[in-house]
Amino acid sequence: MLDIGKVSKKGCTAIVVDDDEDTVNLFAEFLEICDVKVLGKAFDGNQGVEMYQKIFPDLVFSDVMMPGYDGFYVLRKIRQINPHAILVMITGDVRTETVDGLAKLKADAIIYKPFDMKQVLQTINSLLTKSIPQTQFR
């Protein structure tokens, strides 16, 4: 079994949004190994936003490039619902306009594909130590 460490916050929850089912399942499995409870999996941005509104997880992991409702949509809509939500965007797109767009919409972190699982865990722990309790938005 993969042993890369655990998240620093007990009971941490997440949703994963990506149009590729294999990526969603792999990423969700990785999060579960790190003691993050994955409460939902969505396969487009619209599903991701609807799921967020029902669950209010601690973390949202979203692919950026998806057909239809993309990661920019997820970021924009969830920021409207909860400006303090923790949104981690996942992409292989390193173009300046993509990076600038994510920064403008206040993505908390960008993880570039292919990603290193230890770096993902470090990013999660860093974001969780800075976060405002999410329960006030439930």
FENBELLIN-V925245 format. One record per pair of residues at least 12 apart in sequence whose ideal C-beta (glycine too) atoms are under 10 Angstrom apart, sorted by sequence separation. I is the first residue (numbers start at 1). J is the second residue. D is the distance in Angstrom with one decimal. If there is no record, write none. Layout:
BEGIN
[[I J D] [I J D]]
END
This chain:
BEGIN
[[16 28 5.1] [28 40 9.2] [39 51 8.1] [40 52 8.4] [48 60 7.1] [62 74 4.5] [75 87 5.6] [89 101 9.8] [98 110 8.9] [111 123 6.4] [14 27 9.3] [15 28 9.1] [16 29 10.0] [25 38 9.8] [28 41 5.9] [48 61 9.4] [49 62 9.6] [61 74 9.9] [62 75 7.1] [74 87 7.3] [89 102 5.4] [99 112 9.7] [110 123 9.2] [111 124 9.7] [14 28 8.2] [16 30 9.6] [24 38 9.2] [27 41 9.0] [40 54 8.0] [48 62 5.9] [60 74 7.1] [75 89 6.7] [109 123 5.0] [16 31 7.2] [39 54 9.2] [40 55 5.7] [48 63 9.3] [60 75 8.7] [74 89 8.3] [87 102 9.2] [108 123 8.8] [109 124 8.5] [15 31 9.9] [24 40 10.0] [25 41 7.4] [39 55 5.0] [62 78 8.6] [71 87 8.9] [89 105 8.9] [91 107 9.8] [94 110 9.4] [14 31 5.7] [24 41 4.8] [39 56 9.3] [40 57 7.4] [45 62 7.2] [72 89 8.9] [93 110 9.7] [109 126 7.9] [13 31 9.6] [14 32 9.5] [24 42 7.8] [39 57 5.5] [42 60 9.5] [45 63 8.8] [48 66 9.0] [60 78 6.2] [71 89 5.5] [87 105 8.5] [89 107 4.6] [94 112 6.6] [108 126 9.4] [109 127 6.2] [12 31 8.8] [24 43 6.8] [38 57 8.5] [39 58 9.5] [44 63 9.6] [45 64 9.7] [71 90 7.9] [87 106 8.0] [88 107 7.4] [89 108 8.3] [90 109 9.4] [91 110 6.6] [93 112 8.6] [94 113 9.8] [108 127 5.5] [14 34 9.9] [16 36 9.8] [21 41 8.2] [23 43 10.0] [37 57 8.5] [40 60 9.8] [42 62 8.4] [43 63 9.8] [46 66 9.8] [49 69 7.6] [71 91 7.2] [87 107 5.6] [88 108 6.1] [89 109 7.2] [90 110 7.8] [91 111 7.8] [92 112 6.6] [93 113 8.9] [36 57 9.2] [37 58 9.0] [38 59 9.5] [45 66 6.0] [48 69 7.8] [85 106 9.8] [86 107 9.9] [87 108 5.4] [88 109 4.7] [89 110 5.1] [90 111 4.9] [91 112 6.4] [92 113 3.9] [12 34 8.7] [14 36 5.1] [16 38 6.2] [21 43 6.6] [36 58 8.1] [44 66 5.7] [45 67 9.5] [46 68 7.2] [47 69 7.9] [52 74 8.0] [60 82 9.8] [71 93 9.7] [86 108 5.1] [87 109 8.1] [88 110 7.7] [89 111 7.2] [90 112 8.0] [91 113 6.6] [92 114 7.8] [108 130 8.6] [12 35 7.0] [13 36 7.1] [14 37 7.2] [15 38 7.1] [16 39 9.6] [17 40 8.8] [18 41 8.4] [19 42 9.4] [20 43 8.2] [36 59 7.0] [38 61 9.1] [43 66 8.2] [44 67 7.4] [45 68 7.0] [46 69 4.2] [48 71 8.6] [83 106 8.1] [85 108 8.3] [86 109 8.4] [87 110 10.0] [88 111 6.1] [89 112 9.7] [90 113 6.6] [92 115 9.5] [108 131 8.7] [7 31 8.5] [11 35 8.7] [12 36 4.9] [13 37 4.9] [14 38 5.5] [15 39 6.0] [16 40 7.6] [17 41 7.9] [18 42 8.1] [19 43 5.7] [42 66 9.8] [44 68 5.5] [45 69 3.1] [49 73 7.2] [53 77 9.0] [84 108 9.8] [91 115 9.9] [10 35 7.6] [11 36 9.5] [12 37 6.9] [13 38 7.7] [14 39 6.9] [15 40 4.3] [16 41 5.4] [17 42 4.4] [18 43 7.0] [19 44 6.0] [36 61 9.4] [44 69 5.0] [45 70 5.5] [48 73 8.4] [49 74 6.0] [52 77 8.1] [53 78 8.6] [56 81 8.8] [60 85 6.3] [61 86 9.6] [62 87 6.7] [64 89 5.3] [65 90 9.6] [76 101 9.9] [90 115 7.1] [4 30 8.5] [9 35 8.8] [11 37 7.1] [13 39 5.1] [14 40 8.4] [15 41 7.1] [16 42 7.3] [17 43 7.6] [18 44 9.0] [19 45 8.9] [44 70 8.4] [45 71 6.5] [48 74 4.9] [49 75 9.7] [52 78 5.3] [56 82 7.4] [59 85 8.6] [60 86 6.8] [61 87 8.3] [62 88 7.5] [63 89 7.8] [64 90 6.8] [65 91 6.4] [72 98 8.9] [75 101 8.8] [79 105 6.5] [2 29 9.3] [6 33 8.6] [7 34 5.4] [8 35 9.5] [9 36 8.8] [13 40 9.1] [14 41 10.0] [15 42 6.4] [16 43 9.7] [17 44 7.5] [18 45 10.0] [42 69 9.6] [45 72 8.0] [46 73 7.3] [47 74 9.5] [48 75 9.9] [49 76 9.2] [50 77 9.5] [58 85 9.0] [59 86 5.0] [60 87 4.9] [61 88 5.0] [62 89 5.8] [63 90 5.2] [64 91 3.9] [65 92 7.8] [71 98 9.4] [75 102 7.0] [78 105 9.7] [79 106 6.3] [2 30 7.7] [5 33 9.5] [6 34 5.6] [7 35 5.3] [17 45 6.6] [19 47 9.9] [31 59 8.3] [45 73 4.1] [46 74 8.7] [49 77 4.4] [53 81 6.3] [57 85 8.7] [58 86 6.4] [59 87 8.1] [60 88 6.9] [61 89 8.1] [62 90 6.7] [63 91 6.8] [64 92 8.6] [65 93 6.0] [76 104 9.9] [79 107 9.3] [4 33 7.6] [5 34 6.7] [6 35 4.5] [7 36 5.5] [17 46 9.7] [44 73 8.9] [45 74 4.5] [48 77 8.6] [49 78 6.2] [52 81 6.8] [53 82 9.3] [56 85 8.3] [57 86 8.8] [59 88 6.4] [60 89 9.1] [61 90 6.1] [62 91 9.3] [63 92 9.2] [64 93 6.1] [72 101 6.2] [75 104 9.6] [76 105 5.7] [3 33 8.3] [4 34 7.0] [5 35 9.2] [6 36 8.8] [7 37 9.9] [17 47 7.2] [18 48 9.0] [31 61 7.7] [44 74 9.1] [45 75 8.9] [48 78 7.9] [52 82 8.0] [71 101 9.6] [72 102 7.6] [75 105 4.5] [76 106 9.7] [90 120 9.0] [2 33 5.7] [17 48 3.5] [45 76 9.4] [46 77 8.7] [49 80 9.3] [71 102 7.9] [74 105 9.5] [75 106 7.7] [1 33 7.3] [2 34 9.2] [15 47 9.5] [16 48 8.6] [17 49 8.7] [42 74 8.7] [45 77 7.8] [49 81 7.7] [72 104 9.6] [73 105 9.9] [75 107 5.9] [88 120 8.3] [15 48 6.6] [28 61 8.8] [45 78 9.7] [52 85 7.3] [65 98 8.3] [72 105 6.6] [74 107 9.9] [75 108 9.6] [17 51 7.8] [27 61 6.4] [64 98 6.5] [71 105 9.4] [16 51 9.7] [17 52 8.8] [52 87 9.4] [64 99 9.9] [72 107 9.5] [88 123 6.7] [15 51 5.3] [27 63 9.3] [71 107 8.6] [88 124 7.6] [15 52 6.4] [24 61 9.1] [64 101 8.7] [64 102 7.0] [86 124 8.8] [15 54 9.6] [24 63 8.7] [88 127 7.1] [15 55 6.3] [23 63 7.1] [87 127 9.4] [14 55 9.4] [15 56 9.6] [16 57 9.7] [86 127 5.2] [13 55 7.3] [15 57 5.0] [86 128 7.6] [13 56 8.5] [14 57 5.1] [15 58 9.7] [16 59 9.2] [17 60 7.0] [18 61 8.1] [20 63 7.4] [64 107 8.9] [13 57 4.2] [14 58 6.5] [15 59 7.8] [16 60 8.3] [17 61 6.8] [18 62 7.2] [19 63 6.6] [86 130 8.8] [12 57 8.5] [13 58 5.0] [14 59 4.1] [15 60 5.6] [16 61 4.9] [17 62 4.1] [18 63 4.0] [62 107 9.0] [86 131 5.7] [12 58 5.0] [13 59 7.2] [14 60 7.0] [15 61 7.3] [16 62 7.8] [17 63 6.4] [18 64 9.6] [19 65 8.4] [20 66 8.7] [64 110 8.2] [85 131 9.4] [86 132 9.2] [11 58 8.3] [12 59 6.8] [14 61 6.2] [15 62 8.5] [16 63 8.9] [18 65 9.6] [19 66 4.2] [84 131 7.5] [85 132 9.7] [18 66 6.9] [19 67 6.3] [60 108 9.1] [61 109 9.6] [84 132 4.7] [86 134 7.9] [9 58 7.1] [17 66 7.8] [19 68 8.4] [59 108 8.8] [64 113 9.8] [83 132 9.6] [84 133 8.8] [85 134 7.4] [9 59 9.5] [19 69 9.6] [59 109 9.9] [61 111 8.0] [63 113 8.9] [82 132 9.8] [84 134 7.1] [7 58 9.3] [19 70 8.9] [7 59 9.1] [17 69 9.3] [19 71 9.9] [82 134 7.5] [84 136 8.2] [85 137 7.8] [17 70 9.8] [18 71 8.9] [84 137 7.1] [17 71 7.4] [82 136 9.2] [83 137 9.2] [82 137 4.6] [81 137 7.8] [82 138 9.6] [17 74 5.9] [15 74 9.8] [61 120 8.9] [17 78 9.9] [15 78 10.0] [27 90 7.7] [61 124 9.2] [59 124 6.8] [58 124 9.4] [23 90 8.3] [59 127 7.3] [58 127 9.2] [59 128 7.9] [17 87 9.9] [58 128 7.2] [14 86 9.0] [16 88 9.8] [17 89 9.8] [18 90 7.2] [59 131 8.9] [17 90 9.0] [58 131 7.3] [12 86 9.9] [14 88 8.8] [16 90 9.0] [58 133 9.3] [59 134 9.3] [58 134 5.6] [57 134 7.8] [58 135 9.8] [56 134 6.2] [56 135 8.3] [56 137 6.0] [56 138 4.9] [34 117 8.3] [55 138 9.3] [27 111 9.7] [33 117 8.7] [30 115 9.4] [36 121 9.3] [31 117 9.9] [34 120 8.3] [30 117 5.9] [34 121 5.6] [27 115 8.8] [33 121 9.6] [36 124 7.1] [31 120 8.6] [23 113 8.9] [27 117 9.7] [30 120 7.3] [31 121 9.3] [34 124 7.2] [30 121 8.7] [34 125 9.3] [36 128 9.6] [27 120 8.6] [31 124 8.3] [14 124 8.7] [4 116 9.4] [5 117 9.3] [12 124 7.8] [4 117 5.3] [5 118 7.3] [8 121 9.5] [12 125 9.7] [4 118 5.2] [7 121 7.1] [2 117 7.4] [4 119 9.9] [6 121 8.0] [9 124 8.7] [4 120 8.8] [5 121 5.4] [8 124 8.3] [9 125 8.1] [12 128 6.5] [4 121 5.8] [5 122 8.6] [7 124 5.6] [8 125 4.7] [4 122 9.7] [6 124 10.0] [7 125 6.1] [8 126 9.2] [9 127 9.7] [5 124 9.9] [6 125 9.0] [9 128 4.5] [12 131 9.8] [5 125 8.3] [7 127 10.0] [8 128 5.8] [9 129 8.2] [7 128 6.5] [8 129 6.5] [13 134 8.8] [9 131 8.2]]
END
